[in-house]
Amino acid sequence: MSQYYRYYVLIILTVVSMVNIMDRLIMSILLEDIKAEFAMTDTQLGLLAGLAFALFYALMSIPIARWADVSNRKNILAGALIIWSGMTALCGAATGFVSLFLARLGVGIGEAGGSPPSYSIMADYFKPSERARAMGIYFTGAVLGTGGGLIVGGLLGEWLGWRMTFFVLGVPGVLLGVLLYFTVKEPPRGRYDTGNQASKEATDLQRTLKSLARNKVYVRVSISFAMLTMVGYAMAMWLAPIMLRNFDVSLGKVGLYLGITYICGGIPGPLIGGYLTDYMVKLDSRWRAWIPAIAVVCSVSTFWFCLSAESLWEFLGFFALTYAIFMIPQGASMSLLQSSVGSGERALGTSFALLVNSMVGLALGPLLIGILSDALAPTYGAKSLNYALMTVCGIAALIATLCYLWTSKAMLAGPDLDEITDNAVEQSTSAA
């Protein structure tokens, strides 16, 4: 298989990730307009931004992931992409809280078939020693989706209104789904797995669940990643409302400024983190957990200065730094998750990890912030959301750091075993 084609597939999957995140998070830039039209509370906004999406996203991800472990992953991904894009467009037809909640449930159902097949496909296109870099490139799609969604969503929301914004953003995903279906090839499953990884393949759901439950590294990194995700979704969902409430700035400028900041701060993070991780694990595999622990501590520290800023440009500057540091552990975390399980478990293992991410990071995080903001509003006014965000993010970051260190204790000291596996595959291929 051509080296160039591998990276074509990676680019397509990265763009899919971009559309995935854009459709998932477009709600954030439109929250204040939706709140005004339907007279909602911050708690209701938290439900729309988090639970409405996460509920069926979490529930459907398991059967879809199991399906992806035994069926054509490319076809599943293409169909899911078309479904969630159509449901995004349907959000624009909402008549109130209930109908918008139901439309967001539909987006969650579609997006449940997005990430698990993508991660599994990438693991079969890239060798173990290349996966952190590949995952780092893949995570730039999330950055571009977040930043691009904010820019486009803010401008469209100001020019056309929030309803038409949902309609316009639903179309590209349908076209991309068709392109993916006709141009991406399903790779041989488990092509780079030998020895330890191959022995972990499971033939049925019960065996897979038992295997995952006994896997200390998998369980611990899943918990760690969930708390990291809570911080990420908190930023993504609530920073636009904070800017609109605390600074004299229009919706279009909020989307533009925040979107550019996400892109400028977020793109270097996963790329640096991916290459740094692939280098450091040659010395000690535990760097896959240590790098995220260090990054989380540093990012939450700069985030405090961001939320305490008195000027818009100070706010944006500190957030750019925060997000760049925050994105460093993404590739390391996901590569550790993929490397901790066998090829027959990857899609399902990823799905269980994302289920925890969804219920803890996405469903619970924004809701807790909304509830706390409403509780603090009588005392702190417009600043209540700032304090709520910092409180929840600070606690989540502390738990994430401790859990990553806990994960490292379950890992082997010394060079990464994936490197050894990769070398064996290389030698076997050369001999053949």
C-alpha positions in Angstrom: 0.0 0.0 0.0 1.3 3.4 -1.0 2.8 5.7 1.7 0.9 8.5 0.1 -2.4 6.7 0.2 -2.0 6.1 4.0 -1.8 9.8 4.5 -4.7 10.5 2.1 -6.8 8.2 4.4 -5.4 10.0 7.4 -6.4 13.4 5.9 -9.9 12.2 5.1 -10.3 10.9 8.6 -9.0 14.2 10.0 -11.5 16.1 8.0 -14.3 13.8 9.2 -13.1 14.6 12.8 -13.2 18.3 11.9 -16.9 18.0 10.7 -17.7 15.8 13.7 -16.5 18.4 16.2 -17.9 21.3 14.3 -21.4 19.8 14.3 -21.0 18.8 18.0 -19.8 22.1 19.2 -21.6 24.6 16.9 -24.2 24.9 19.7 -21.7 26.7 21.9 -21.4 29.9 19.7 -25.2 30.0 19.4 -26.1 29.4 23.0 -26.8 33.0 23.9 -29.1 33.6 20.9 -30.9 30.4 21.6 -31.2 31.3 25.3 -32.7 34.7 24.4 -35.2 33.3 21.9 -36.5 30.5 24.2 -35.9 32.3 27.6 -33.7 29.4 28.9 -31.6 29.1 32.1 -27.9 28.2 32.1 -28.9 24.8 33.4 -31.1 24.2 30.3 -28.2 25.4 28.1 -26.0 22.9 29.9 -28.5 20.1 29.1 -28.5 21.1 25.4 -24.8 21.5 25.1 -24.0 18.2 27.0 -26.6 15.7 28.0 -28.8 16.0 24.9 -25.9 15.0 22.7 -24.1 12.7 25.1 -27.0 10.4 26.1 -27.5 8.5 22.9 -24.0 9.1 21.7 -22.9 7.0 24.7 -25.7 4.4 24.4 -25.3 3.8 20.7 -21.5 3.8 20.6 -21.2 0.4 22.2 -23.3 -1.6 19.6 -21.9 0.4 16.7 -18.3 -0.2 17.9 -18.9 -3.9 18.3 -20.3 -3.9 14.8 -17.1 -2.0 13.6 -14.9 -4.7 15.2 -16.5 -7.4 12.9 -17.7 -5.5 9.9 -16.6 -2.9 7.3 -15.5 0.1 9.3 -15.4 2.5 6.3 -19.0 1.9 5.4 -20.1 2.4 9.0 -18.2 5.7 9.2 -19.6 7.0 6.0 -23.2 6.2 7.0 -22.8 7.7 10.4 -21.4 10.9 8.9 -24.4 11.4 6.7 -26.8 10.8 9.6 -25.3 13.2 12.1 -24.9 15.9 9.4 -28.6 15.7 8.5 -29.6 15.9 12.2 -27.4 19.0 12.6 -29.4 20.7 9.9 -32.7 19.6 11.6 -31.6 21.5 14.8 -32.4 24.7 12.8 -36.1 23.7 12.7 -36.5 23.5 16.5 -39.5 25.2 18.0 -38.4 25.1 21.7 -36.3 23.3 24.3 -37.8 19.9 23.8 -37.5 19.8 20.0 -34.0 21.1 20.0 -33.1 18.5 22.7 -34.5 15.7 20.5 -32.6 17.0 17.4 -29.3 17.0 19.5 -30.1 13.4 20.5 -30.2 12.6 16.8 -26.8 14.2 16.3 -25.4 12.1 19.1 -26.8 8.9 17.6 -25.0 9.6 14.3 -21.7 10.7 15.8 -21.6 7.5 17.9 -20.4 5.8 14.7 -17.7 8.4 14.1 -14.7 7.9 16.3 -14.4 4.2 17.1 -14.2 3.1 13.4 -11.8 6.0 12.7 -9.4 5.1 15.5 -9.5 1.4 14.5 -8.8 2.2 10.8 -5.8 4.4 11.7 -4.4 1.6 13.9 -4.4 -0.7 10.8 -2.8 1.9 8.5 0.0 3.0 10.8 2.7 1.0 12.7 2.8 1.2 16.5 5.8 3.5 16.4 3.8 5.9 14.2 0.5 6.0 15.9 1.1 8.9 18.3 2.1 11.0 15.4 -0.9 9.9 13.3 -3.2 10.5 16.3 -1.6 13.9 16.7 -2.4 14.8 13.1 -5.9 13.4 13.5 -6.5 15.6 16.6 -5.8 18.7 14.5 -9.1 17.9 12.9 -10.8 18.5 16.3 -8.9 21.8 16.6 -9.9 22.9 13.1 -13.5 21.8 13.8 -13.7 23.7 17.0 -12.0 26.8 15.6 -13.6 26.7 12.2 -17.0 26.0 13.7 -16.7 29.0 16.0 -15.6 31.3 13.1 -18.2 30.1 10.6 -20.9 29.7 13.3 -20.3 33.2 14.7 -20.3 34.9 11.3 -23.3 33.0 10.0 -25.1 33.4 13.3 -24.7 37.2 13.1 -25.6 37.4 9.4 -28.3 34.7 9.0 -29.4 33.8 12.5 -28.9 30.6 14.5 -31.4 28.5 12.6 -29.9 29.0 9.2 -26.5 28.4 10.7 -27.5 24.8 11.5 -28.9 24.3 8.0 -25.8 25.5 6.3 -23.3 23.5 8.4 -25.2 20.2 7.9 -24.5 20.0 4.1 -20.7 19.5 3.9 -20.9 16.3 6.1 -23.2 14.6 3.6 -20.9 15.3 0.7 -17.9 14.2 2.7 -19.6 10.9 3.6 -20.1 10.1 -0.1 -16.4 10.9 -0.8 -15.2 8.7 2.0 -17.4 5.8 0.8 -16.0 5.8 -2.7 -12.3 6.6 -2.0 -11.3 5.0 1.3 -10.3 1.3 1.3 -11.0 -0.9 4.3 -7.5 -2.0 5.6 -6.6 -5.5 6.7 -7.6 -5.9 10.4 -4.7 -6.2 12.8 -2.0 -6.0 10.2 0.6 -4.7 12.6 -0.4 -6.7 15.6 1.9 -9.6 16.8 2.6 -11.4 20.0 1.1 -9.7 23.0 -1.4 -7.7 21.0 -2.6 -10.5 18.8 -3.2 -12.7 21.9 -5.7 -10.2 23.2 -8.1 -10.5 20.3 -11.6 -11.4 21.5 -14.3 -13.4 19.6 -17.3 -12.3 21.5 -18.7 -9.5 23.6 -18.4 -11.2 27.0 -14.8 -12.1 26.4 -14.0 -8.6 25.2 -15.6 -7.0 28.3 -13.7 -9.3 30.6 -10.4 -8.6 28.8 -11.0 -4.8 29.0 -12.0 -4.9 32.7 -8.8 -6.8 33.6 -6.6 -4.4 31.6 -5.3 -2.0 34.3 -3.7 0.4 31.8 -6.9 0.6 29.7 -9.2 1.2 32.7 -7.0 3.8 34.2 -6.2 5.8 31.0 -9.9 5.7 30.2 -10.7 7.4 33.5 -7.8 9.9 33.0 -9.0 10.8 29.5 -12.5 11.3 30.7 -11.5 13.9 33.2 -9.3 15.6 30.6 -12.3 15.6 28.3 -14.4 17.3 30.9 -12.0 20.2 30.9 -11.9 20.3 27.1 -15.7 20.4 26.6 -16.1 22.9 29.4 -13.8 25.3 27.5 -15.5 24.6 24.1 -19.0 25.0 25.4 -18.8 28.0 27.7 -16.0 30.3 26.6 -18.2 32.0 23.9 -21.0 32.8 26.4 -18.3 34.1 28.8 -16.9 36.5 26.2 -20.4 37.7 25.3 -21.3 38.4 28.9 -18.0 39.9 30.1 -16.8 41.9 27.1 -18.3 44.4 24.7 -18.0 42.3 21.6 -20.4 41.1 18.9 -21.3 37.4 18.1 -19.4 37.5 14.9 -16.2 38.8 16.5 -16.5 36.3 19.4 -16.6 33.5 16.8 -13.8 35.0 14.8 -11.4 35.8 17.7 -12.1 32.6 19.6 -11.9 30.4 16.5 -8.6 31.9 15.4 -7.3 31.4 19.0 -8.4 27.8 19.0 -6.6 27.1 15.7 -3.4 29.0 16.5 -3.2 27.5 20.0 -4.5 24.1 19.2 -2.7 23.0 16.1 0.9 23.0 17.6 -0.2 21.1 20.7 -1.2 17.7 19.3 1.6 17.8 16.7 4.3 18.5 19.3 2.7 16.1 21.7 2.6 13.3 19.2 6.2 13.6 18.1 7.4 14.2 21.6 5.6 11.1 22.9 6.9 8.9 20.1 10.5 10.0 21.0 10.2 9.8 24.8 8.6 6.3 24.8 11.7 4.9 23.2 13.3 5.7 26.6 10.4 4.7 28.8 6.8 3.7 27.9 5.5 5.5 31.0 6.0 8.9 29.2 2.6 8.1 27.5 1.1 8.8 30.9 3.6 11.3 32.3 3.4 13.8 29.4 -0.4 14.2 29.9 -0.1 14.6 33.7 2.5 17.4 33.2 0.4 19.1 30.5 -2.8 19.1 32.5 -1.2 20.8 35.5 0.4 23.5 33.3 -2.8 24.1 31.2 -5.2 24.6 34.1 -2.7 27.0 35.7 -2.7 29.3 32.6 -6.5 28.9 32.3 -6.9 30.5 35.7 -5.2 33.7 34.3 -7.5 33.5 31.3 -10.7 33.5 33.3 -9.3 36.3 35.6 -8.4 38.6 32.6 -9.9 42.1 32.6 -9.3 42.8 28.9 -10.4 40.8 25.8 -6.9 40.5 24.4 -5.5 39.3 27.7 -8.2 36.7 27.8 -7.5 35.5 24.3 -3.7 35.4 24.8 -3.9 33.3 27.9 -6.4 31.0 26.3 -4.2 30.4 23.3 -1.4 29.4 25.6 -3.8 27.2 27.7 -5.2 25.4 24.7 -1.8 24.8 23.1 -0.6 23.1 26.3 -3.9 21.3 26.8 -3.8 19.6 23.4 -0.3 18.1 23.9 -1.6 15.0 25.7 -4.3 14.1 23.2 -2.2 12.0 20.9 -0.4 10.4 23.8 -3.6 9.5 25.6 -5.3 8.0 22.5 -2.2 6.1 21.4 -1.8 4.6 24.8 -5.5 3.6 24.7 -5.1 2.0 21.3 -1.8 0.2 22.2 -3.2 -1.2 25.4 -5.8 -3.4 23.6 -5.7 -6.0 20.8 -6.9 -5.5 17.3 -10.2 -7.3 17.9 -10.9 -5.0 20.8 -10.0 -1.7 19.5 -13.3 -0.3 18.2 -15.2 -1.6 21.2 -12.4 -0.5 23.6 -12.4 2.9 22.1 -16.2 3.1 22.3 -16.2 2.2 26.1 -13.6 4.9 26.7 -15.6 7.4 24.7 -18.7 6.3 26.6 -17.0 7.3 29.9 -15.8 10.5 28.1 -19.3 11.3 27.1 -21.1 10.6 30.3 -18.4 12.3 32.5 -16.8 14.8 30.3 -19.6 15.9 28.0 -22.9 15.1 29.8 -21.9 15.9 33.3 -19.3 18.7 32.8 -21.4 21.4 31.0 -24.4 20.5 33.2 -22.5 21.0 36.4 -21.1 24.3 35.2 -24.6 25.5 34.2 -26.1 24.5 37.6 -23.2 26.1 39.5 -23.5 29.3 37.4 -27.2 29.6 38.1 -26.5 29.1 41.9 -23.7 31.8 41.9 -25.5 34.3 39.7 -27.3 36.2 42.5 -23.9 36.9 44.2 -21.5 37.3 41.2 -23.7 38.3 38.3 -22.1 37.9 34.9 -18.9 36.6 36.5 -20.8 33.6 37.9 -20.0 31.5 34.8 -16.3 32.3 35.1 -16.2 31.0 38.7 -18.3 28.0 37.8 -16.0 27.1 34.9 -12.8 27.4 36.9 -14.2 25.4 39.9 -15.3 22.4 37.7 -12.2 22.5 35.5 -9.8 22.8 38.5 -11.3 19.7 40.2 -11.4 17.7 36.9 -7.8 18.6 36.1 -6.6 17.5 39.6 -8.3 14.2 39.2 -7.0 13.7 35.7 -3.4 14.4 36.8 -3.6 11.9 39.7 -5.2 9.3 37.4 -2.5 9.6 34.7 0.1 9.1 37.4 -1.9 6.1 38.6 -1.9 4.8 35.0 1.9 5.0 34.8 2.1 2.6 37.8 0.4 -0.1 35.8 2.8 0.3 32.9 6.2 -1.4 32.3 9.3 0.6 32.9 11.8 0.9 30.0 11.3 1.2 26.2 7.8 0.9 24.8 6.8 -2.7 23.9 5.1 -1.3 20.9 8.6 -0.3 19.6 9.7 -3.9 20.0 6.6 -5.2 18.2 7.1 -2.7 15.4 10.7 -3.8 14.9 9.6 -7.4 14.7 7.0 -6.5 12.1 9.6 -4.6 10.1 12.0 -7.6 10.2 9.3 -10.0 9.2 8.3 -7.9 6.3 11.9 -7.4 5.1 12.5 -11.2 5.3 9.4 -11.9 3.3 
